[in-house]
Amino acid sequence: MIQVYDEEYNKLAKELKNHFEILGHSKYGAINKYKFIMEFFHQLEQKGINDIKAVNSKEIAQHYKYLQQRTGKAGKLSEKSIYTHMTAVQQLFSYLLRKGTIKTDPGSALKFPYPNNKSERIILTQNEIQELYKVSENHQQRAILSLAYGCGLRSFELEAINIEDIKLRQGILIVPRGKGNKRRVVPISSRVIQDLENYYFKEREQLSKGRNYEETQQAFMLHSRGGRMMKYTYNKYLKRIIERTGNQAIKSKNITIHNLRHSIATHLLEQGVKVEQVREFLGHSQLETTEIYTRVGQKQLQKLVEC
């Protein structure tokens, strides 16, 4: 975690994090924005700027250039990541303006381009999905696949899912706060119900004996130490499953947990499910977003014809 020494900066960053949570941002999203703001404050401190009122558009533009050059474990930041950083900074000054802390917004005249990423979405075929299920070692791994693929959940929705959100008798899963803070109900198949039941009744209790488990823990999916499973752990488990397939075609796709959501969307469309129904299933606000998968599906079908 980047160290910021100024007390006012630390206080403001925490205040803004709470503000995001009140607005309905996911806990994961609020924490990330908190980190982005702290990095901005750290850069200001390095320049000797310890008063937020003294920040002008020049400092904000310089932070943008700094992010374009900054490197991390995975190399340089992606365009999307940089855009997300700068959005958090702009939200900081919008908040201060509404609060009356500043009289003018120094970032209002600056525009940061949204990355125009038109690259094809990577998915697994239906046969490859079946391979993942076949090599799963336990009920938990099958349940992970069924939540990510069978229910089409986003990564942050997976993290947030609680016991009370899964209604096995009714055959539905409730997403209280999806993207845009929208609630949706996801129908679950008998196969998914069986996978979730097996994990919950046969393995979750053992995981709850881990040192990180708390009596009030309501997370449906627990990691090996009994705490709520997070995105990186979901991806770690998925990577293990992929490795066990021994299938180089699957390995070469570098699939993450979120790609399973892309996969189920494409497969539903391939099977003739109406795009409007897939839109509801995924929780898209715009039909155009769902139609992206229509194009991907057509490309895949064409490849099958050529084989």
Buried (B, 14 or more C-beta within 10 A) or exposed (E): EEEBEBEEBBEBBEEBBEBBBEEEBBBBBBBBBBBBBBBBBBBBBEEEBBEBEEBEBEBBBEBBEBBEEBEEEEEEBEBEBBBBBBBBBBBBBBBBBEEEEBEEBBBEEBEBEEEEEEEEBBBBBBEBBEBBBEBBEEBBBBBBBBBBBBBBBBBBBBBBBBEEBBEBEEEBBBBBBBBEEEEBEBEBEEEBBBBBBBBBEEBBEEBBEBEBBEEEBEBBBBBBEBBBBBBEBBBEBBBEBBEBBEBEEBEEBEBBBBBBBBBBBBBBBBEEEEBEEBBBBBBBEEEEBBBBBBEBBEEBEEEEEEE
